[in-house]
Amino acid sequence: MLSYLAELEHLFGPLRLFRYITFRGLLAAGTAMAIGLWLGPYLIRSLQRLSFRQSLRTEAEVGDLAGLHSKKKDTPTMGGLLILASVTVSTLLWAKPNVWVLVALFVFLSLGLLGFADDFLKVSRRNSKGVSGRKKLLWQALTAAVALTVLLLHPESAGKARELWVPFVKDAVMTATPLWCLFPFFLLVLVGSSNAINLTDGVDGLAIGCTITVALVYAIMAYASGNVIIADYLFISYVPGTGELSIVCGALVGAGLAFLWFNAHPAEVFMGDTGSLALGGIVGVVAFMVHQPLTLVIVGGIFVMEAVSVILQVLSVRTRGKRIFRMAPIHHHFELKGWFETKVVIRFWILSLVFAIIGLGTLRLR
């Protein structure tokens, strides 16, 4: 919205700065952070007043971990509402509303709504069971179908939405991916990223801290993808208009920093599924739209580690009757080995930064 102030540069020269994505991206990050820091205390008090507290699993379910996390029982959940509000408002203020931005916001809010429903059922029932896995998958599939349909039908995106790019290859491996292949792939990206971040959200500050590094990388990738000179130099896909997704990612960084202010150990609020599903959705759809979905496996290495640890644990128990880890996701394994929660978080942040740098490096290795 405020990007149109650049049209008034003949009245006031410095308004031309609003033409630049980098400038608006910084403003989006600052705006989202300011909104989050201002709204946070009000939201936390409201959640406490409504008794929207996190439903923790019992000792019978998680053993010694229940004792380690016993002090978290009165911490309110649904803090993801803070992220939803900050990112949405900031994006609408600073990004030019093209199809890429609107689809990203649609997926973000749609999966945020799913997460909110899941959290609400948990707090109202006072247990850890919310929306069933089947209903979650159905909603995620419907969201993916609507988003992909818009991308395929809109003239601004139709020509690029069906391209498939992979890391280390300087040309698209498929320029017209068939729909029967494209939709399952898009759904896999959305479901995989949203569920992986959901699994990572188990200790204070872990999920949001790793999401910030991923958002920073995709802000750079979106800018590069939307700039014909940079895209040509790096041999990556040039997708006109996706530079505006840098604004979305900038807002995500700012909102993430604000949320981390309240979610740092000891957390004053948890994001809940409201935040984790929405974050995974927006990261996944941005990665897909800038033709870097497979790079997300590298950039989001922490999320992959968490998801793979759960898969391996389940397979091992079902086939061998034995556990590989003391508990999955893997951050709980290290907690049960005696690592302090803050040590787990900081070490995983370090790894997340390393994965982010490696992911950026793939842009030049073609």
N, C-alpha and C positions, 0 to 999 in steps of 0.2 A: 504493500500500500504506500508506504513512505518513499519507496523507490521512485515514485513519480514526481517527487520534489525536484529531481534532476531536470525536468522539463521547464523549471523556472529559473534555470541558471542565468538567463538573460537579465533577471531582476537582481540576482545575488550570486555572483560567480562561484563561491565555494560549494553551492548546491550541486555542482557537477560531480562532486565526490560520490553522490548517491548512485551514479552510473556504475561504479566499480563494485564487483562482487566481493572483493577482499574487504573493502571498507564496510559494506553492509553485513558481511559475515561476522566481523568483529563487533559491530553494533548488535547483531542478533544474539551473539554469545553474551554480551554485557547485559542486554535487555532481559534475556531469559534468566540469567543469574540474579539480577536485581528483583525480578518478579518472584523467583523461588525463595530468596532470602526474606523478602517482605511477606509472602504468603505463608511460608513454612510454620511460624509460631501459631498463627490462627488455625491452620489446618490441623496441627498436632493437638491443640487444645480441643478442637471440635471432635476429633477422633477419640480422644480420651473421654470426653463428656458422653459420647455415644457408646462407649465401651467396645469400640471396634479393635479388640486386642487380637494379637497373633495367637492362633491355636497351635500349641506345641505338641509334638508327639510324646507319648508316655515312655516310661522306662522299659515297659514290656515291648515297645516297638523299636526303640533305638538304644537301649542299654545305657551305658555310661554317658552317652552324649546328652541324655536328658538332664543329668546332674550338671554338666558343663554349661548348658544353656538355660538352667532353671531361672536365672535372674532376668531372662528376656520375657517372662510370661505376661508381664503387664505392659509391654511395649506395644503401642498401637500399630496397626497395619493399614493398608490402602494408601500409603504415602506416595504411591505412583501417581495419584491425582495431581500432586505438585508438579511432577514432570510433565504430565499431559497438558496442564494449563500453561506452564512456562513455555514449552516448545511450540504449542499451537499459537498462542498470542504473539510470541516473538516472530515466528515464521510469517504469520499473516501481516505483521507490521513491515518486515524488511525484505521479503522475497517477492519477486514478480510472480503472480499466480498463473504459471503455465501448467500443462498437463502433468509434467514430472512432479512438481511440487504438490499438486492437488491429489495425485495418486498416493504419494508418500504419506500425506496427512490422513487420507482415507484409511489406509492400512494401519497406521499408527493408532488412530482413534477407534477403529473397529476392533482391533485386538486388545486395546485398552478397555473397551466395553466388555469384552469377553472376560478379561482378567478381573474387572470390577464385579461382574456377576459371580465369578468363582470365589473371590474374597468375601463377598456379602453372604453367600451361602455358608461359608466356613464360620464366619463370626456369628451369624444368626443361629446356626446349629451347635456352636461351641465344639466343633471337632475339625479335623484336618481334611474332611471330604467335601469338595465343592462340586463344580460341574464335572460330569463324567468325561472320561477320555474320549469316548465316541462323539459326544456332543461338541467337545472342544475341536476335534478334528473336522467335524462337519462345518462348524463356524469358520474355521481357518480356510477350509476348501472354498466356501462361499465367498469369503473375502478375497481370496486369490483369484477366483473366477471373475468377480466384478472388476478387480484391478486390471487383470490381463485383458479383459474385453475392452475396457476403456483405452488401454495402450494400443491395442490392435486396430481399433476403429478411429481413433483420433488422428487427423492428418499430420500433426506435428510429431507423433511417435510411431505411427504405423510402419514406416519404412525401416525403423531401427529395432523395434521390439522383438523381432524374430531372429535377430543375429545371436550367435553363440560364440563367445570368445573364451579362450583358456590362457592361463599364465604361460609365459615363455614363447608364445607363438605370435608373430606379428600381423597375422591376418585372421579374419573370422573363420572358424572351422566349419560353420554353417551360416549361410546368409539368409536362408528361409527355412528355419526349423519348423517341421510339421507340428500342428497343434497338438496331436496326440502325444508328442514328445515334450513340447514346450510347457504345457500346463502342469504335468506331473513334476517337471524339473523346477518350475516356479514355486509350486506348492511345497516341494521338498526343501527349497531354500527358506521359505517363510516358516514352515513348521520346524525345520532343523534349528534355525537361528533363534526363534522365539522360545522353544523348549530348552535349548542349550543355555540361554541366559537365565531361564527359570530355574534350571538345576544349579546354576552357579550362585544364585541368590540364597545363600545359606548362612553366611557369617557377615558381620557388620562391615559395610563398605566394599566388599569384594566385587559384586556384580556391577555396581555403578562405576567403580574405579576402572575396571577393565573395559566397560562400555565407552568411557570417555576416550581412552586411547584408540579404540576402534573408530569412534566417530571422528576423531582428528584425522585419521588416515583416510577415511572416506570423504571427508571435506576436501582433502588434497586431490584425491582421485576424481571426484566430481568436477572440481575446477579444471583439472587437466583434460577430462573427457569433453567438457563444454568449450574448450579453447582449441580452435583448429590448428594453431601454430604448435602448441605444446603436444597435442595429440599426434600430430604428424611427426614431430621430433622423437617422441617416445614409441612410435609405432603401435599406439593403442587406438581403440575405437573413438572416433569423433561423433558425439551425439549432441547436436545443437539443442541448447536450452537446459541441459543437465547441469550447467555451471550454477544454476540457481539452487541446486540441491546442496551446494556448499553452505548456503544460508541455513537450510534445514539442519545440516550437521553441526554448524556453528551454534545454533540454538540448542541442539542436543548437548553439546559440550557445556554450555553455560548452565543449562538446567541440571545437568549431571553434577557439576561443581556445587551448585546450590543444595541439591539433595544430599550430596556427600557431607556437607556441613552439618546436617542433622543426622545422617546415617553413620557417621564415623563412630568407632567404638568408644564408649558404650552407646549404642544407637538410641536416639529419641523416637525414631519411627522406622518402620520397615516399608519397602515399596510394595510388597505383596505381588500377586499375579497381575494386578492392575498395572504395575510398572514393568515387570519383567517380560510379560507377553508383548506389551506395546513396544518396548525397546528392541526386542528381538525382531518384531515385525518391521519396524522402520529401518533397522540396519539391513535386514534381508532384502527389502524392496529397493532400497537405495543401491545396494550392491548389484542387484539384478539390472536395474535401469542404467547404470553406468558401465554395464558389461564386465563387472568384476565379481561375479558371484562365487567362482571357485577360489579366488584369492582370499575370500572370507575364511576359508579353512585355515589359511596361514595367519592372516591378521587377527582373527578371533581364536587363536590357538588355545587359549585358556578355556574358552567355551567348548572347544572340541575335546580337550582333555577331560573336562567334567562329564560330557555326554558319553564319551567312549568308556570312561571308568564305570559308569552305570551299566552300559551294555555288556561289558566284559564281566562285571560282577554277576549280573543276572544269568548270563550264559554259563558261567562257571558253576554257580549254585545249582542250576537245572541239569547240567550234564555231568558234573563231577561231585556235586554235593558239598563242595568246598568254596570258601571265599578267597578271592585274590587280595582284596583290601579289607581292612578292619571294618570299614563302612564306605559306601559310595553315596554321593559323589566324592571325589578324591580329597577335597578340602577337609572333609570330616575324618578321613583316614589319618591325616597329619595331626588333626586335633587330638584324636585318640592315642596317637603316638607320643603326645606330650607337648606339642608345639602350642605356644600361646596363640590365641585367636589373631592378635595383631601381627604376629610373625607370619602366620599363614597368609594373611591379606597382603602384607607388604612384599613378601616374596613372590606371590602370584602377580602383583602389580608389576614387579620387575620383569617377570617372564612375559607379561602382556606387552610391555614396552618393547622387549626384544622381538617378539612376534610381529609387532607393528612395524618396526624398522625393516625386518626381513620382507614383510609384505610390500612395503614401499619399494624395496629393492627390485621386486619382480617387474616393476613398470619399465625398467631400463634393460632388463635381461630378456631380449627378444631375438 
